[in-house]
């Protein structure tokens, strides 16, 4: 029933992103917590998780979440992100026709959480999907953000014998969690 | 060409890893690129890019000033210099002032252009490239062989070897494991570096932003983790407005790697916070290094429209054989030849400009609309002018213009078989007819040239004699080697009720001279031909050689303009208006109902080879197929029908080591169709392919489209 989401999903999956969609914030939260457990997130080096708070966490007791998932922190420092397997951040916009996420990455936590860990979980309001790049760049401009990041699928290279290999310097998995209830930034 | 250069070509074309990887890539690229551009009007897109970048190239100083003001207003420091050494010193000082010991770099061609790494390393710093391919090449102590895929010339075994040395541990040639190792090794370097150096794909004057496009994610780390970030930006990366990044971001990933978008696009405007909360020490270096000079030269300004996608390399039939190292400098391939001539010096392009076979493949795919083959010819002209022509060359061009003497010499050469020593006089003839080739047989030079046979043709104009006459322009190959093609043309045109005249004063079209940079000779040819062909009032000037047709229709004017002979341009235009290639004329006559091709039952199965000039310049790829189909020939398309056969006029003599493998691919593609007739509209291609099959022994006939149509008319009479 939402052609923009369908297009986004097709395009993003074509570049090896994983796309999920939930109606409510609670469903999305449950999914993320289950995901962190399944990935074995724990209080050990390279097994931790960092979470850059976004509107998904509004009104959520973060201390309780951190208790539920040992190794999960909301204090996103370079060291914490580097020691993490999973980085979670909220993303403001998406582009359907290329399967791209667009975010104001000037806050350094957002860059650390999406660049250093092996897995990046991106939380996106379903209503924030734009049809194309011109529409997305009409919503975020260099005058508002000193570091705009566009992310399309996981990090990749074909530098050795042109064989596509996922996960070089950035994450090897990009897990995108759309949440209808978060509305959008249209 | 120097022995060293010839040797580098020889070792490249005999490097099976290299040619294998590049060959497979070029085939996959063509398919991938087409898919990536589905639903996009490429012509419209590249017109926008050419406008945006062309206008920027015309206002470099202005845009640099606006960029500087806006970037500095946001807190970046901008350093602008025309001098590469000043750029190196600026970055070195900055590093020293900030106590930098370790530098991480994401891809920057501009830094390679000025040998920045060497300068920093000499000062005791450790500089690590972090783009995987660049790091491999750096560890190997080599230069990138491709702008987008720096290590495409290496196998995984070689990479494993290089990495094994670096980590002092025996590694298997397993690509995912090697990539993982690179991640681990380089991650440490990212975390410890005090300075990050990046390039930029676009710089936006209006906002003071730089745009960086990557797939690996290294640029995000280079611009985030170290406290100081230096972006080195060639001034040609400037665009006026933020909206101008859209067409470039649409084309660059599609053309470079056949992606809809790269994994990461970062738009940086002013310093952003460091991980510790402090603000980034951001320096943007706007580097000129002769780009300003290029912008002031009308023949080269358009080269600044390049977006560095490397698609000109990926579609080049020569590049896929030799790779990037033979170019010897930072920039490789067609555009690299031009950039080297400017960023280094004209002299440095002397040998590499000779690699261009002028097929025009790159022109079709360039998202910046850079006329690369024309610019390479202009380099050739300037080099030839600077060095002067040798006496032998001058004498040779003189003979070419004396048609009957030239024919007699060729005939003698042909009948005596190798009468001239390889290094002798005839080698300097800019004429493919004279060459001694080991990989292809030469045609027998006709006993009587077409110009003499023409007088004996009894033209039977079957319909009511129309008032229209057509002048036939033969060109060297039809005149001297393949007169039967000329006779076929006359036959077909007669059938359409047209009388053919042969202006006897016509001479060489000048293409060999022009392709050798001898523009004065080409201009002399042009003037003689214009006089000859405009003497009689004819409806059309038809040629059955696409190279000659292009010369008559386009190059005469270009040559005059290059030489400042503006007074001759009007007559060249008058001739150009009448010039038409055989197949386009035949198709037109069919459409007008003047030529009837009755579809006879199943004449023969054929395949068709597109000559470069016919398809890329004259844009006639449908016309020959249409008329051959109408006549009842059954067409089986070959793979890469529109890729050059390796002839390129005297190219096949100057660089037989490249021409031969290109021809070999063509022969294989033809044989794979299982068809035993290959049609083409170009006598040059016919000569190359016939010569190849003659050596090869396969029973494949090569026929000019005009001959096949004439055969058909014979049969249905």
Boltz contact constraints between the chains, C-beta under 6 A:
constraints:
  - contact:
      token1: [A, 78]
      token2: [B, 275]
      max_distance: 6.0
  - contact:
      token1: [A, 98]
      token2: [B, 260]
      max_distance: 6.0
  - contact:
      token1: [A, 98]
      token2: [B, 261]
      max_distance: 6.0
  - contact:
      token1: [A, 100]
      token2: [B, 261]
      max_distance: 6.0
  - contact:
      token1: [A, 106]
      token2: [B, 272]
      max_distance: 6.0
  - contact:
      token1: [A, 108]
      token2: [B, 273]
      max_distance: 6.0
  - contact:
      token1: [A, 108]
      token2: [B, 275]
      max_distance: 6.0
  - contact:
      token1: [A, 111]
      token2: [B, 224]
      max_distance: 6.0
  - contact:
      token1: [A, 115]
      token2: [B, 220]
      max_distance: 6.0
  - contact:
      token1: [A, 115]
      token2: [B, 221]
      max_distance: 6.0
  - contact:
      token1: [A, 134]
      token2: [B, 246]
      max_distance: 6.0
  - contact:
      token1: [A, 142]
      token2: [B, 207]
      max_distance: 6.0
  - contact:
      token1: [A, 142]
      token2: [B, 209]
      max_distance: 6.0
  - contact:
      token1: [A, 142]
      token2: [B, 269]
      max_distance: 6.0
  - contact:
      token1: [A, 146]
      token2: [B, 269]
      max_distance: 6.0
  - contact:
      token1: [A, 146]
      token2: [B, 270]
      max_distance: 6.0
  - contact:
      token1: [A, 146]
      token2: [B, 272]
      max_distance: 6.0
  - contact:
      token1: [A, 147]
      token2: [B, 268]
      max_distance: 6.0
  - contact:
      token1: [A, 147]
      token2: [B, 272]
      max_distance: 6.0
  - contact:
      token1: [A, 148]
      token2: [B, 267]
      max_distance: 6.0
  - contact:
      token1: [A, 149]
      token2: [B, 266]
      max_distance: 6.0
  - contact:
      token1: [A, 150]
      token2: [B, 265]
      max_distance: 6.0
  - contact:
      token1: [A, 152]
      token2: [B, 261]
      max_distance: 6.0
  - contact:
      token1: [A, 152]
      token2: [B, 263]
      max_distance: 6.0
  - contact:
      token1: [A, 153]
      token2: [B, 263]
      max_distance: 6.0
  - contact:
      token1: [A, 155]
      token2: [B, 216]
      max_distance: 6.0
  - contact:
      token1: [A, 155]
      token2: [B, 217]
      max_distance: 6.0
  - contact:
      token1: [A, 155]
      token2: [B, 263]
      max_distance: 6.0
  - contact:
      token1: [A, 156]
      token2: [B, 215]
      max_distance: 6.0
  - contact:
      token1: [A, 156]
      token2: [B, 263]
      max_distance: 6.0
  - contact:
      token1: [A, 157]
      token2: [B, 132]
      max_distance: 6.0
  - contact:
      token1: [A, 157]
      token2: [B, 216]
      max_distance: 6.0
  - contact:
      token1: [A, 159]
      token2: [B, 132]
      max_distance: 6.0
  - contact:
      token1: [A, 159]
      token2: [B, 133]
      max_distance: 6.0
  - contact:
      token1: [A, 159]
      token2: [B, 151]
      max_distance: 6.0
  - contact:
      token1: [A, 160]
      token2: [B, 156]
      max_distance: 6.0
  - contact:
      token1: [A, 160]
      token2: [B, 159]
      max_distance: 6.0
  - contact:
      token1: [A, 160]
      token2: [B, 175]
      max_distance: 6.0
  - contact:
      token1: [A, 161]
      token2: [B, 156]
      max_distance: 6.0
  - contact:
      token1: [A, 162]
      token2: [B, 25]
      max_distance: 6.0
  - contact:
      token1: [A, 163]
      token2: [B, 175]
      max_distance: 6.0
  - contact:
      token1: [A, 165]
      token2: [B, 175]
      max_distance: 6.0
  - contact:
      token1: [A, 165]
      token2: [B, 176]
      max_distance: 6.0
  - contact:
      token1: [A, 165]
      token2: [B, 179]
      max_distance: 6.0
  - contact:
      token1: [A, 168]
      token2: [B, 132]
      max_distance: 6.0
  - contact:
      token1: [A, 168]
      token2: [B, 179]
      max_distance: 6.0
  - contact:
      token1: [A, 168]
      token2: [B, 183]
      max_distance: 6.0
  - contact:
      token1: [A, 168]
      token2: [B, 216]
      max_distance: 6.0
  - contact:
      token1: [A, 169]
      token2: [B, 216]
      max_distance: 6.0
  - contact:
      token1: [A, 169]
      token2: [B, 217]
      max_distance: 6.0
  - contact:
      token1: [A, 169]
      token2: [B, 218]
      max_distance: 6.0
  - contact:
      token1: [A, 169]
      token2: [B, 221]
      max_distance: 6.0
  - contact:
      token1: [A, 170]
      token2: [B, 217]
      max_distance: 6.0
